């Protein structure tokens, strides 16, 4: 059974709030939480503490680093 986007968004929002409570603003840290159903391509939802243009820039950077393998992704079973 697929996870609803409402549930995915609730989880992403919850973890963003936890991060904010932990001091993201105090330490000037940006955060992006992406949740998706592993069985449903295109189900992703995202929360971030930056505006859309900055979010797009950071996601682009992550994708580029993934392509050239210059980034470590926590939980990446294939590459860690």
Buried (B, 14 or more C-beta within 10 A) or exposed (E): EEBEBEEBBEBBBEBBEEBBEEEBEEEEEEBBBEBBBEEEEEBEBBBBBEEEEEBEEBBEEBEEEEEEEEBEEEEEEEEE
